[in-house]
Amino acid sequence: MIPMPAKKKVPTKATAPKSVTKPAVVKKEKEEDGEQKSGKTFDLLRGFRDILSDDQGRWNLIRDTVRSMAEAYSFDRIELPILERSELFNRTIGKGTDIVEKEMYTFTDPSNRSVSLRPEATASAARAYISHGMLDRPQPVKMWYTGPMFRHDRPQAGRYRQFYQAGFESFGVNEPIVDAQLIVIGYQILRELGLDVKVQINSIGTTECRQAYLAELVAYFRQHRNKLSDEDKRRLQKNPLRILDSKEEVTRELLEGAPQILDWLDDKSKEHFMKVLEFLEEVEVPFVLNPYLVRGLDYYTHTVFEFVLADDEGAKAQVALGGGGRYDGLVELLGGRPETPGCGFALGIERISRALEAKGINPPERPQPQVFFAQLGDAARRIGLQLFEDFRQAKIPVAEAFGKNALKAQLDVANKLGVQFTLILGQKEVLDETIIIRDMESGAQEIVDVKKVVGLVKKKLRHEEGVDPIMQSPVEVA
C-alpha cells in the first residue's frame, strides 16, 4: 500500500466506498424511443431538453464562475467541433467501453466517412493540441471550453443524451502539482457556487502497473463468476478494469475483498500520487481515498478523481458533479509526440444546476425595468427605436408593448409590470419634439423635450432609488 501523507490516517485496506453513480431514473411517458406521432406539433427527442429562461440564471452563474476561474489561472478558451471522425473516440476512449460500444451517435456522412457527435471533449482537445503544433509552444498549454456532448445513454435525472460540460485541460507537464492545481480549480468553482463538495481520488498507475493488477483482479472475480450479472461477466472478459465501476449491488459487495490497485503501483507512481495528496492537504482540499475509482475512459493514467457532494457521503448512491485525471499517453496515442503528458477534468452543468436548485441557491433576480414606453402611431415607433438605444447607452432598462396600439391597453401592461414611469409619445408629441413622463404611482404627468428625456428619467430614478438604475435589455411584452 502506498504511504500516505502524515496529516491523514488512511487504513491499510480501504473498504469499498458508496457507489458514485447515476441518479434515479426519471419517470417518462414512453419507456422506449419511438417515431414521431402524426400531427402538426413535434415532441422533443427522448433524452433531450429545452433549457428555458427559468434555468438560464443558474446556467449563467455556473458559466460565469467557470470563466472567472479559468481566467484567474491563465487558461485559454478553445472552441472545439461537435463532430469528429469516429476513430478519434474509438482509439482514445476504448473499444471495450460502454461509451464506444453503446452510447456514441455515429453515422456515415455524405463523404462516406464514419463520424460521431462528441461524447466528451478531452480527445478533441488533444487532437487540437497536435493539429495546431501546440507542442512547440511554452508548456504547459492550458485550455478550457464549454459546450454540449452527446451519449445515447438511458435518460436519468441530471443526465441527458445531450448534456453540457465545462472542461479544463493542461498539456506538456507531468508534475504532480498540475494534477493538484486542476483539482483545486474544480473544487473552488463548486465552492464559489455555494456547494459543499469532497474529492474522491485514486491512482491507477501506468499501463505496466495495471497489467499485473488486472491479472489478480480477474483471478479474484472468476472465483465469484456465478454471482456476477451478465453485464459484469462481459466486462470481466473484455475490459476487467471496468468492473470496478460496476453499479451492481452484488459486485459492489464483492469489491470489499477485491485486490486494490494501490498495492500494485510502482515506486514512481506511488511517489507521484503521494505528492498530489500532499499538495491537496497543503491547500486544505478535502479528499477521500477511493481505491476503486477508475473513471469510464481507457486513456487515464496515474491520478483519477471525482467531485461529489459532501451531503451525499452517507447516501447509498453518490452523484459525481464532475471528474477527470491524468492521461499521459493520450497525445502519443493520437500520433503526437511520445510521452507528452496531459491532465484535465470536466464538470457537468446540468448536475451542478440541479444541485444548486436543490439547495435553494439561485442567482440574483434579473432587475425589472422601471420605465415603460407607450407609443401611438408609426412615427412614434420610429422615434421609439432611437430612444431605446439612448436608454440602453444610459444603462436604463425599458419595457414596451409594440403589439398593442391603444394607450389604455399599453398603460394596463405598464401597471402589471409595476414600472415607476411611463413615457408617452403620440402624434402631437412627435410634431412638438416632446414626450410625456407619467408617474405611475401618483398619476402626475409632465411634458419634456424628447432630447432631454433620458437625463431627466435617470435623475428621477436616482432620486427614487438612491442608486443608479441597473442595465437590462429591453423587454417586449406581448
Contacts in CASP RR format, 6 or more apart in sequence:
PFRMAT RR
TARGET T0000
AUTHOR 0000-0000-0000
METHOD contacts of the structure
MODEL  1
MIPMPAKKKVPTKATAPKSVTKPAVVKKEKEEDGEQKSGKTFDLLRGFRD
ILSDDQGRWNLIRDTVRSMAEAYSFDRIELPILERSELFNRTIGKGTDIV
EKEMYTFTDPSNRSVSLRPEATASAARAYISHGMLDRPQPVKMWYTGPMF
RHDRPQAGRYRQFYQAGFESFGVNEPIVDAQLIVIGYQILRELGLDVKVQ
INSIGTTECRQAYLAELVAYFRQHRNKLSDEDKRRLQKNPLRILDSKEEV
TRELLEGAPQILDWLDDKSKEHFMKVLEFLEEVEVPFVLNPYLVRGLDYY
THTVFEFVLADDEGAKAQVALGGGGRYDGLVELLGGRPETPGCGFALGIE
RISRALEAKGINPPERPQPQVFFAQLGDAARRIGLQLFEDFRQAKIPVAE
AFGKNALKAQLDVANKLGVQFTLILGQKEVLDETIIIRDMESGAQEIVDV
KKVVGLVKKKLRHEEGVDPIMQSPVEVA
1 12 0 8 1.000
1 13 0 8 1.000
1 260 0 8 1.000
1 262 0 8 1.000
1 263 0 8 1.000
2 203 0 8 1.000
2 262 0 8 1.000
2 265 0 8 1.000
2 270 0 8 1.000
2 273 0 8 1.000
2 274 0 8 1.000
3 270 0 8 1.000
3 274 0 8 1.000
4 10 0 8 1.000
4 274 0 8 1.000
4 277 0 8 1.000
4 289 0 8 1.000
5 274 0 8 1.000
5 277 0 8 1.000
5 278 0 8 1.000
5 281 0 8 1.000
7 281 0 8 1.000
8 277 0 8 1.000
8 281 0 8 1.000
10 289 0 8 1.000
13 260 0 8 1.000
14 260 0 8 1.000
14 262 0 8 1.000
14 289 0 8 1.000
14 290 0 8 1.000
14 291 0 8 1.000
15 256 0 8 1.000
16 252 0 8 1.000
16 253 0 8 1.000
16 255 0 8 1.000
16 256 0 8 1.000
16 257 0 8 1.000
16 258 0 8 1.000
16 292 0 8 1.000
17 200 0 8 1.000
17 288 0 8 1.000
17 290 0 8 1.000
17 292 0 8 1.000
18 312 0 8 1.000
18 313 0 8 1.000
18 314 0 8 1.000
18 315 0 8 1.000
18 316 0 8 1.000
18 317 0 8 1.000
18 318 0 8 1.000
19 247 0 8 1.000
19 252 0 8 1.000
19 316 0 8 1.000
19 317 0 8 1.000
19 318 0 8 1.000
20 200 0 8 1.000
20 290 0 8 1.000
20 293 0 8 1.000
20 306 0 8 1.000
20 308 0 8 1.000
20 317 0 8 1.000
20 318 0 8 1.000
20 319 0 8 1.000
20 320 0 8 1.000
21 247 0 8 1.000
21 317 0 8 1.000
21 318 0 8 1.000
21 319 0 8 1.000
22 156 0 8 1.000
22 159 0 8 1.000
22 247 0 8 1.000
22 317 0 8 1.000
22 319 0 8 1.000
23 156 0 8 1.000
23 157 0 8 1.000
23 158 0 8 1.000
23 159 0 8 1.000
23 317 0 8 1.000
23 319 0 8 1.000
24 156 0 8 1.000
24 157 0 8 1.000
25 154 0 8 1.000
25 155 0 8 1.000
25 156 0 8 1.000
25 157 0 8 1.000
26 155 0 8 1.000
26 156 0 8 1.000
26 157 0 8 1.000
28 46 0 8 1.000
28 155 0 8 1.000
30 46 0 8 1.000
33 45 0 8 1.000
33 46 0 8 1.000
34 46 0 8 1.000
36 42 0 8 1.000
36 43 0 8 1.000
37 43 0 8 1.000
44 50 0 8 1.000
45 161 0 8 1.000
46 155 0 8 1.000
46 161 0 8 1.000
47 155 0 8 1.000
47 160 0 8 1.000
47 161 0 8 1.000
47 162 0 8 1.000
48 160 0 8 1.000
48 161 0 8 1.000
48 162 0 8 1.000
49 160 0 8 1.000
49 162 0 8 1.000
51 59 0 8 1.000
55 353 0 8 1.000
57 362 0 8 1.000
57 363 0 8 1.000
57 366 0 8 1.000
58 353 0 8 1.000
58 356 0 8 1.000
58 357 0 8 1.000
58 361 0 8 1.000
58 362 0 8 1.000
58 363 0 8 1.000
59 349 0 8 1.000
59 353 0 8 1.000
60 363 0 8 1.000
61 193 0 8 1.000
61 356 0 8 1.000
61 363 0 8 1.000
62 166 0 8 1.000
62 193 0 8 1.000
62 349 0 8 1.000
62 352 0 8 1.000
62 353 0 8 1.000
62 356 0 8 1.000
63 146 0 8 1.000
63 166 0 8 1.000
63 349 0 8 1.000
65 189 0 8 1.000
65 192 0 8 1.000
65 193 0 8 1.000
66 144 0 8 1.000
66 146 0 8 1.000
66 166 0 8 1.000
66 167 0 8 1.000
66 189 0 8 1.000
66 347 0 8 1.000
67 77 0 8 1.000
69 185 0 8 1.000
69 186 0 8 1.000
69 188 0 8 1.000
69 189 0 8 1.000
69 192 0 8 1.000
70 77 0 8 1.000
70 144 0 8 1.000
70 168 0 8 1.000
70 185 0 8 1.000
73 142 0 8 1.000
73 181 0 8 1.000
73 185 0 8 1.000
74 142 0 8 1.000
75 142 0 8 1.000
75 143 0 8 1.000
75 144 0 8 1.000
75 168 0 8 1.000
76 142 0 8 1.000
76 143 0 8 1.000
76 144 0 8 1.000
77 143 0 8 1.000
77 144 0 8 1.000
77 145 0 8 1.000
78 125 0 8 1.000
78 128 0 8 1.000
78 143 0 8 1.000
78 144 0 8 1.000
78 145 0 8 1.000
79 145 0 8 1.000
80 118 0 8 1.000
80 121 0 8 1.000
80 124 0 8 1.000
80 125 0 8 1.000
80 128 0 8 1.000
80 145 0 8 1.000
81 118 0 8 1.000
81 124 0 8 1.000
82 117 0 8 1.000
82 118 0 8 1.000
82 148 0 8 1.000
82 150 0 8 1.000
83 115 0 8 1.000
83 116 0 8 1.000
83 117 0 8 1.000
83 118 0 8 1.000
84 115 0 8 1.000
84 116 0 8 1.000
84 118 0 8 1.000
84 123 0 8 1.000
84 124 0 8 1.000
84 127 0 8 1.000
85 113 0 8 1.000
85 114 0 8 1.000
85 115 0 8 1.000
85 116 0 8 1.000
86 104 0 8 1.000
86 106 0 8 1.000
86 114 0 8 1.000
86 115 0 8 1.000
86 116 0 8 1.000
87 114 0 8 1.000
88 116 0 8 1.000
88 123 0 8 1.000
88 124 0 8 1.000
88 127 0 8 1.000
88 334 0 8 1.000
89 99 0 8 1.000
89 100 0 8 1.000
89 104 0 8 1.000
89 116 0 8 1.000
89 118 0 8 1.000
89 119 0 8 1.000
89 120 0 8 1.000
89 123 0 8 1.000
90 100 0 8 1.000
91 333 0 8 1.000
91 334 0 8 1.000
92 122 0 8 1.000
92 123 0 8 1.000
92 126 0 8 1.000
92 297 0 8 1.000
92 298 0 8 1.000
92 299 0 8 1.000
92 330 0 8 1.000
92 333 0 8 1.000
92 334 0 8 1.000
93 99 0 8 1.000
93 100 0 8 1.000
93 119 0 8 1.000
93 120 0 8 1.000
93 123 0 8 1.000
93 297 0 8 1.000
93 298 0 8 1.000
93 299 0 8 1.000
94 100 0 8 1.000
94 239 0 8 1.000
94 297 0 8 1.000
94 298 0 8 1.000
94 299 0 8 1.000
95 101 0 8 1.000
96 238 0 8 1.000
96 239 0 8 1.000
96 242 0 8 1.000
96 298 0 8 1.000
97 239 0 8 1.000
97 242 0 8 1.000
97 296 0 8 1.000
97 297 0 8 1.000
97 298 0 8 1.000
98 242 0 8 1.000
98 296 0 8 1.000
99 119 0 8 1.000
99 120 0 8 1.000
99 151 0 8 1.000
99 296 0 8 1.000
99 297 0 8 1.000
102 152 0 8 1.000
102 153 0 8 1.000
103 119 0 8 1.000
103 151 0 8 1.000
103 152 0 8 1.000
103 153 0 8 1.000
104 116 0 8 1.000
104 117 0 8 1.000
104 119 0 8 1.000
104 150 0 8 1.000
104 151 0 8 1.000
104 152 0 8 1.000
105 116 0 8 1.000
105 117 0 8 1.000
105 119 0 8 1.000
105 150 0 8 1.000
105 151 0 8 1.000
105 152 0 8 1.000
106 114 0 8 1.000
106 115 0 8 1.000
106 116 0 8 1.000
107 114 0 8 1.000
107 115 0 8 1.000
107 116 0 8 1.000
108 114 0 8 1.000
108 115 0 8 1.000
109 115 0 8 1.000
117 149 0 8 1.000
117 150 0 8 1.000
118 124 0 8 1.000
118 149 0 8 1.000
118 150 0 8 1.000
119 149 0 8 1.000
119 150 0 8 1.000
119 151 0 8 1.000
120 149 0 8 1.000
120 165 0 8 1.000
120 297 0 8 1.000
120 346 0 8 1.000
121 145 0 8 1.000
121 147 0 8 1.000
121 149 0 8 1.000
121 165 0 8 1.000
121 167 0 8 1.000
121 346 0 8 1.000
122 169 0 8 1.000
122 297 0 8 1.000
122 299 0 8 1.000
122 327 0 8 1.000
122 330 0 8 1.000
122 344 0 8 1.000
122 346 0 8 1.000
123 299 0 8 1.000
123 330 0 8 1.000
123 334 0 8 1.000
125 143 0 8 1.000
125 145 0 8 1.000
125 169 0 8 1.000
125 171 0 8 1.000
126 169 0 8 1.000
126 171 0 8 1.000
126 327 0 8 1.000
126 330 0 8 1.000
126 331 0 8 1.000
126 334 0 8 1.000
127 334 0 8 1.000
128 134 0 8 1.000
128 143 0 8 1.000
129 135 0 8 1.000
129 141 0 8 1.000
129 171 0 8 1.000
129 331 0 8 1.000
130 331 0 8 1.000
130 334 0 8 1.000
130 335 0 8 1.000
130 336 0 8 1.000
134 141 0 8 1.000
134 171 0 8 1.000
135 141 0 8 1.000
135 171 0 8 1.000
135 172 0 8 1.000
135 331 0 8 1.000
135 336 0 8 1.000
135 337 0 8 1.000
135 340 0 8 1.000
139 171 0 8 1.000
139 172 0 8 1.000
139 173 0 8 1.000
140 170 0 8 1.000
140 171 0 8 1.000
140 172 0 8 1.000
140 173 0 8 1.000
140 178 0 8 1.000
141 170 0 8 1.000
141 171 0 8 1.000
141 172 0 8 1.000
142 168 0 8 1.000
142 169 0 8 1.000
142 170 0 8 1.000
142 171 0 8 1.000
143 168 0 8 1.000
143 169 0 8 1.000
144 166 0 8 1.000
144 167 0 8 1.000
144 168 0 8 1.000
144 169 0 8 1.000
145 166 0 8 1.000
145 167 0 8 1.000
146 164 0 8 1.000
146 165 0 8 1.000
146 166 0 8 1.000
146 167 0 8 1.000
146 349 0 8 1.000
147 164 0 8 1.000
147 165 0 8 1.000
147 166 0 8 1.000
148 162 0 8 1.000
148 163 0 8 1.000
148 164 0 8 1.000
149 162 0 8 1.000
149 163 0 8 1.000
149 164 0 8 1.000
149 165 0 8 1.000
150 161 0 8 1.000
150 162 0 8 1.000
150 163 0 8 1.000
151 161 0 8 1.000
151 163 0 8 1.000
152 161 0 8 1.000
153 159 0 8 1.000
153 161 0 8 1.000
155 161 0 8 1.000
157 354 0 8 1.000
158 350 0 8 1.000
158 351 0 8 1.000
158 354 0 8 1.000
159 350 0 8 1.000
159 351 0 8 1.000
160 350 0 8 1.000
163 348 0 8 1.000
163 349 0 8 1.000
163 350 0 8 1.000
164 348 0 8 1.000
164 349 0 8 1.000
164 350 0 8 1.000
165 346 0 8 1.000
165 347 0 8 1.000
165 348 0 8 1.000
165 349 0 8 1.000
166 346 0 8 1.000
166 347 0 8 1.000
166 348 0 8 1.000
166 349 0 8 1.000
167 344 0 8 1.000
167 345 0 8 1.000
167 346 0 8 1.000
167 347 0 8 1.000
168 182 0 8 1.000
168 185 0 8 1.000
168 186 0 8 1.000
168 344 0 8 1.000
168 345 0 8 1.000
168 346 0 8 1.000
169 342 0 8 1.000
169 343 0 8 1.000
169 344 0 8 1.000
170 178 0 8 1.000
170 181 0 8 1.000
170 182 0 8 1.000
170 342 0 8 1.000
170 343 0 8 1.000
170 344 0 8 1.000
171 331 0 8 1.000
171 340 0 8 1.000
171 341 0 8 1.000
171 342 0 8 1.000
172 340 0 8 1.000
172 341 0 8 1.000
172 342 0 8 1.000
173 341 0 8 1.000
173 342 0 8 1.000
174 326 0 8 1.000
174 328 0 8 1.000
174 341 0 8 1.000
174 342 0 8 1.000
176 272 0 8 1.000
176 273 0 8 1.000
176 275 0 8 1.000
176 276 0 8 1.000
176 279 0 8 1.000
176 303 0 8 1.000
177 275 0 8 1.000
177 279 0 8 1.000
178 341 0 8 1.000
178 342 0 8 1.000
178 343 0 8 1.000
179 276 0 8 1.000
179 279 0 8 1.000
179 302 0 8 1.000
179 303 0 8 1.000
179 325 0 8 1.000
179 326 0 8 1.000
179 343 0 8 1.000
180 276 0 8 1.000
180 279 0 8 1.000
180 280 0 8 1.000
180 283 0 8 1.000
182 325 0 8 1.000
182 343 0 8 1.000
182 344 0 8 1.000
182 345 0 8 1.000
183 199 0 8 1.000
183 201 0 8 1.000
183 276 0 8 1.000
183 280 0 8 1.000
183 285 0 8 1.000
183 287 0 8 1.000
183 305 0 8 1.000
183 345 0 8 1.000
184 280 0 8 1.000
184 283 0 8 1.000
184 285 0 8 1.000
185 345 0 8 1.000
186 307 0 8 1.000
186 345 0 8 1.000
186 347 0 8 1.000
187 197 0 8 1.000
187 199 0 8 1.000
187 285 0 8 1.000
187 307 0 8 1.000
189 347 0 8 1.000
190 197 0 8 1.000
190 307 0 8 1.000
190 321 0 8 1.000
190 347 0 8 1.000
190 352 0 8 1.000
191 197 0 8 1.000
193 352 0 8 1.000
193 356 0 8 1.000
193 361 0 8 1.000
194 356 0 8 1.000
194 359 0 8 1.000
194 361 0 8 1.000
195 309 0 8 1.000
195 321 0 8 1.000
195 352 0 8 1.000
195 355 0 8 1.000
195 356 0 8 1.000
195 359 0 8 1.000
195 361 0 8 1.000
196 309 0 8 1.000
196 310 0 8 1.000
196 311 0 8 1.000
197 307 0 8 1.000
197 308 0 8 1.000
197 309 0 8 1.000
197 310 0 8 1.000
197 321 0 8 1.000
198 286 0 8 1.000
198 287 0 8 1.000
198 288 0 8 1.000
198 307 0 8 1.000
198 308 0 8 1.000
198 309 0 8 1.000
198 310 0 8 1.000
198 313 0 8 1.000
199 280 0 8 1.000
199 285 0 8 1.000
199 286 0 8 1.000
199 287 0 8 1.000
199 288 0 8 1.000
199 305 0 8 1.000
199 306 0 8 1.000
199 307 0 8 1.000
199 308 0 8 1.000
200 287 0 8 1.000
200 288 0 8 1.000
200 290 0 8 1.000
200 293 0 8 1.000
200 305 0 8 1.000
200 306 0 8 1.000
200 307 0 8 1.000
200 308 0 8 1.000
200 320 0 8 1.000
201 276 0 8 1.000
201 277 0 8 1.000
201 280 0 8 1.000
201 287 0 8 1.000
201 288 0 8 1.000
201 289 0 8 1.000
201 290 0 8 1.000
201 293 0 8 1.000
201 303 0 8 1.000
201 304 0 8 1.000
201 305 0 8 1.000
202 261 0 8 1.000
202 262 0 8 1.000
202 289 0 8 1.000
202 290 0 8 1.000
202 291 0 8 1.000
202 292 0 8 1.000
202 293 0 8 1.000
202 294 0 8 1.000
202 303 0 8 1.000
202 304 0 8 1.000
202 305 0 8 1.000
203 261 0 8 1.000
203 262 0 8 1.000
203 265 0 8 1.000
203 269 0 8 1.000
203 270 0 8 1.000
203 272 0 8 1.000
203 273 0 8 1.000
203 276 0 8 1.000
203 302 0 8 1.000
203 303 0 8 1.000
203 304 0 8 1.000
204 210 0 8 1.000
204 241 0 8 1.000
204 261 0 8 1.000
204 294 0 8 1.000
204 300 0 8 1.000
204 301 0 8 1.000
204 302 0 8 1.000
204 304 0 8 1.000
205 261 0 8 1.000
205 265 0 8 1.000
205 266 0 8 1.000
205 269 0 8 1.000
205 273 0 8 1.000
205 301 0 8 1.000
205 302 0 8 1.000
206 266 0 8 1.000
206 268 0 8 1.000
206 269 0 8 1.000
206 301 0 8 1.000
206 302 0 8 1.000
207 301 0 8 1.000
208 266 0 8 1.000
209 261 0 8 1.000
209 264 0 8 1.000
209 265 0 8 1.000
209 266 0 8 1.000
209 269 0 8 1.000
210 241 0 8 1.000
210 261 0 8 1.000
210 264 0 8 1.000
212 264 0 8 1.000
213 259 0 8 1.000
213 261 0 8 1.000
213 263 0 8 1.000
213 264 0 8 1.000
214 240 0 8 1.000
214 241 0 8 1.000
216 259 0 8 1.000
216 264 0 8 1.000
217 240 0 8 1.000
217 241 0 8 1.000
217 243 0 8 1.000
217 244 0 8 1.000
217 258 0 8 1.000
217 259 0 8 1.000
218 236 0 8 1.000
218 240 0 8 1.000
220 257 0 8 1.000
220 258 0 8 1.000
220 259 0 8 1.000
221 228 0 8 1.000
221 236 0 8 1.000
221 240 0 8 1.000
221 243 0 8 1.000
221 254 0 8 1.000
221 258 0 8 1.000
222 236 0 8 1.000
224 254 0 8 1.000
225 233 0 8 1.000
225 236 0 8 1.000
227 250 0 8 1.000
227 254 0 8 1.000
228 236 0 8 1.000
228 248 0 8 1.000
228 250 0 8 1.000
228 251 0 8 1.000
229 248 0 8 1.000
229 250 0 8 1.000
229 251 0 8 1.000
231 246 0 8 1.000
231 248 0 8 1.000
232 243 0 8 1.000
232 246 0 8 1.000
232 248 0 8 1.000
232 251 0 8 1.000
235 242 0 8 1.000
235 243 0 8 1.000
235 246 0 8 1.000
236 243 0 8 1.000
239 298 0 8 1.000
241 294 0 8 1.000
242 294 0 8 1.000
242 296 0 8 1.000
243 251 0 8 1.000
244 255 0 8 1.000
244 258 0 8 1.000
244 292 0 8 1.000
244 293 0 8 1.000
244 294 0 8 1.000
245 292 0 8 1.000
245 294 0 8 1.000
245 295 0 8 1.000
245 296 0 8 1.000
246 252 0 8 1.000
247 317 0 8 1.000
255 292 0 8 1.000
258 292 0 8 1.000
260 291 0 8 1.000
260 292 0 8 1.000
261 291 0 8 1.000
262 273 0 8 1.000
262 291 0 8 1.000
265 273 0 8 1.000
269 302 0 8 1.000
272 302 0 8 1.000
272 303 0 8 1.000
273 302 0 8 1.000
273 303 0 8 1.000
276 303 0 8 1.000
277 287 0 8 1.000
280 287 0 8 1.000
286 310 0 8 1.000
287 305 0 8 1.000
290 306 0 8 1.000
293 304 0 8 1.000
293 305 0 8 1.000
293 306 0 8 1.000
294 300 0 8 1.000
294 304 0 8 1.000
295 304 0 8 1.000
295 306 0 8 1.000
295 323 0 8 1.000
295 324 0 8 1.000
295 325 0 8 1.000
299 327 0 8 1.000
299 329 0 8 1.000
299 330 0 8 1.000
299 333 0 8 1.000
300 324 0 8 1.000
300 325 0 8 1.000
300 326 0 8 1.000
300 327 0 8 1.000
301 326 0 8 1.000
301 327 0 8 1.000
301 328 0 8 1.000
301 329 0 8 1.000
302 325 0 8 1.000
302 326 0 8 1.000
302 328 0 8 1.000
303 325 0 8 1.000
303 326 0 8 1.000
303 343 0 8 1.000
304 324 0 8 1.000
304 325 0 8 1.000
304 326 0 8 1.000
305 323 0 8 1.000
305 324 0 8 1.000
305 325 0 8 1.000
305 345 0 8 1.000
306 320 0 8 1.000
306 322 0 8 1.000
306 323 0 8 1.000
306 324 0 8 1.000
307 320 0 8 1.000
307 321 0 8 1.000
307 322 0 8 1.000
307 323 0 8 1.000
307 347 0 8 1.000
308 318 0 8 1.000
308 319 0 8 1.000
308 320 0 8 1.000
308 321 0 8 1.000
309 318 0 8 1.000
309 319 0 8 1.000
309 321 0 8 1.000
309 355 0 8 1.000
312 318 0 8 1.000
312 319 0 8 1.000
319 351 0 8 1.000
319 355 0 8 1.000
320 351 0 8 1.000
321 347 0 8 1.000
321 348 0 8 1.000
321 351 0 8 1.000
321 352 0 8 1.000
321 355 0 8 1.000
322 345 0 8 1.000
322 346 0 8 1.000
322 347 0 8 1.000
322 348 0 8 1.000
322 351 0 8 1.000
323 345 0 8 1.000
323 346 0 8 1.000
323 347 0 8 1.000
324 344 0 8 1.000
324 345 0 8 1.000
324 346 0 8 1.000
325 343 0 8 1.000
325 344 0 8 1.000
325 345 0 8 1.000
326 341 0 8 1.000
326 342 0 8 1.000
326 343 0 8 1.000
326 344 0 8 1.000
327 342 0 8 1.000
327 343 0 8 1.000
327 344 0 8 1.000
328 339 0 8 1.000
328 340 0 8 1.000
328 341 0 8 1.000
328 342 0 8 1.000
329 339 0 8 1.000
329 340 0 8 1.000
329 341 0 8 1.000
329 342 0 8 1.000
330 342 0 8 1.000
331 337 0 8 1.000
331 340 0 8 1.000
331 342 0 8 1.000
332 338 0 8 1.000
332 339 0 8 1.000
332 340 0 8 1.000
356 362 0 8 1.000
366 472 0 8 1.000
367 397 0 8 1.000
367 469 0 8 1.000
367 470 0 8 1.000
367 472 0 8 1.000
368 397 0 8 1.000
368 417 0 8 1.000
368 418 0 8 1.000
368 472 0 8 1.000
369 397 0 8 1.000
369 398 0 8 1.000
369 399 0 8 1.000
369 417 0 8 1.000
369 419 0 8 1.000
369 472 0 8 1.000
369 474 0 8 1.000
369 475 0 8 1.000
370 396 0 8 1.000
370 397 0 8 1.000
370 419 0 8 1.000
370 420 0 8 1.000
370 421 0 8 1.000
370 461 0 8 1.000
370 464 0 8 1.000
370 469 0 8 1.000
371 391 0 8 1.000
371 396 0 8 1.000
371 397 0 8 1.000
371 398 0 8 1.000
371 399 0 8 1.000
371 419 0 8 1.000
371 420 0 8 1.000
371 421 0 8 1.000
371 422 0 8 1.000
371 423 0 8 1.000
371 457 0 8 1.000
371 461 0 8 1.000
372 398 0 8 1.000
372 399 0 8 1.000
372 400 0 8 1.000
372 401 0 8 1.000
372 410 0 8 1.000
372 413 0 8 1.000
372 414 0 8 1.000
372 417 0 8 1.000
372 419 0 8 1.000
372 421 0 8 1.000
372 422 0 8 1.000
372 423 0 8 1.000
372 440 0 8 1.000
373 384 0 8 1.000
373 387 0 8 1.000
373 388 0 8 1.000
373 398 0 8 1.000
373 399 0 8 1.000
373 400 0 8 1.000
373 422 0 8 1.000
373 423 0 8 1.000
373 425 0 8 1.000
374 400 0 8 1.000
374 401 0 8 1.000
374 407 0 8 1.000
374 410 0 8 1.000
374 411 0 8 1.000
374 414 0 8 1.000
374 422 0 8 1.000
374 423 0 8 1.000
374 424 0 8 1.000
374 425 0 8 1.000
375 381 0 8 1.000
375 384 0 8 1.000
375 400 0 8 1.000
375 402 0 8 1.000
375 410 0 8 1.000
375 425 0 8 1.000
375 426 0 8 1.000
376 405 0 8 1.000
376 407 0 8 1.000
376 424 0 8 1.000
376 425 0 8 1.000
376 426 0 8 1.000
376 427 0 8 1.000
377 405 0 8 1.000
377 426 0 8 1.000
377 427 0 8 1.000
379 427 0 8 1.000
379 430 0 8 1.000
380 425 0 8 1.000
380 426 0 8 1.000
380 427 0 8 1.000
380 429 0 8 1.000
380 430 0 8 1.000
381 402 0 8 1.000
383 425 0 8 1.000
383 430 0 8 1.000
383 450 0 8 1.000
384 425 0 8 1.000
387 398 0 8 1.000
387 423 0 8 1.000
387 425 0 8 1.000
387 450 0 8 1.000
387 453 0 8 1.000
387 454 0 8 1.000
388 398 0 8 1.000
388 400 0 8 1.000
388 474 0 8 1.000
390 454 0 8 1.000
391 397 0 8 1.000
391 398 0 8 1.000
391 454 0 8 1.000
391 457 0 8 1.000
391 474 0 8 1.000
392 398 0 8 1.000
392 471 0 8 1.000
392 473 0 8 1.000
392 474 0 8 1.000
394 454 0 8 1.000
394 455 0 8 1.000
394 458 0 8 1.000
395 468 0 8 1.000
395 469 0 8 1.000
395 470 0 8 1.000
395 471 0 8 1.000
396 454 0 8 1.000
396 457 0 8 1.000
396 458 0 8 1.000
396 461 0 8 1.000
396 469 0 8 1.000
396 471 0 8 1.000
397 469 0 8 1.000
397 470 0 8 1.000
397 471 0 8 1.000
397 472 0 8 1.000
397 473 0 8 1.000
397 474 0 8 1.000
397 475 0 8 1.000
398 423 0 8 1.000
398 474 0 8 1.000
398 475 0 8 1.000
399 413 0 8 1.000
399 414 0 8 1.000
399 417 0 8 1.000
399 419 0 8 1.000
399 474 0 8 1.000
399 475 0 8 1.000
399 476 0 8 1.000
399 477 0 8 1.000
400 474 0 8 1.000
400 475 0 8 1.000
400 476 0 8 1.000
400 477 0 8 1.000
401 409 0 8 1.000
401 410 0 8 1.000
401 413 0 8 1.000
401 476 0 8 1.000
401 477 0 8 1.000
401 478 0 8 1.000
402 476 0 8 1.000
403 478 0 8 1.000
404 410 0 8 1.000
404 413 0 8 1.000
407 424 0 8 1.000
410 422 0 8 1.000
411 422 0 8 1.000
413 477 0 8 1.000
414 422 0 8 1.000
414 440 0 8 1.000
415 440 0 8 1.000
417 475 0 8 1.000
417 477 0 8 1.000
418 440 0 8 1.000
419 440 0 8 1.000
420 439 0 8 1.000
420 440 0 8 1.000
420 441 0 8 1.000
420 460 0 8 1.000
420 461 0 8 1.000
420 464 0 8 1.000
421 437 0 8 1.000
421 438 0 8 1.000
421 439 0 8 1.000
421 440 0 8 1.000
421 457 0 8 1.000
421 460 0 8 1.000
421 461 0 8 1.000
422 437 0 8 1.000
422 438 0 8 1.000
422 440 0 8 1.000
423 435 0 8 1.000
423 436 0 8 1.000
423 437 0 8 1.000
423 438 0 8 1.000
423 453 0 8 1.000
423 457 0 8 1.000
424 435 0 8 1.000
424 436 0 8 1.000
424 438 0 8 1.000
424 445 0 8 1.000
425 435 0 8 1.000
425 436 0 8 1.000
425 450 0 8 1.000
429 435 0 8 1.000
429 436 0 8 1.000
429 447 0 8 1.000
429 450 0 8 1.000
433 449 0 8 1.000
433 450 0 8 1.000
433 451 0 8 1.000
434 447 0 8 1.000
434 448 0 8 1.000
434 449 0 8 1.000
434 450 0 8 1.000
435 447 0 8 1.000
435 448 0 8 1.000
435 450 0 8 1.000
435 453 0 8 1.000
436 445 0 8 1.000
436 446 0 8 1.000
436 447 0 8 1.000
436 448 0 8 1.000
437 445 0 8 1.000
437 446 0 8 1.000
437 448 0 8 1.000
437 453 0 8 1.000
437 456 0 8 1.000
437 457 0 8 1.000
437 460 0 8 1.000
438 444 0 8 1.000
438 445 0 8 1.000
439 445 0 8 1.000
448 456 0 8 1.000
458 468 0 8 1.000
458 469 0 8 1.000
461 468 0 8 1.000
461 469 0 8 1.000
462 468 0 8 1.000
462 469 0 8 1.000
END
